[in-house]
């Protein structure tokens, strides 16, 4: 019953989830910026 992985998982889950959410939000923002920047040259080319 002494599973070391069982204890840290719930304890580490909240902070890791927060950091992953921040990374995801940052990635979304960067992706949106890159997409909007790519849309400009694409619109000029077409």
Beta strands, then each sheet from edge to edge (+ up, - down):
end
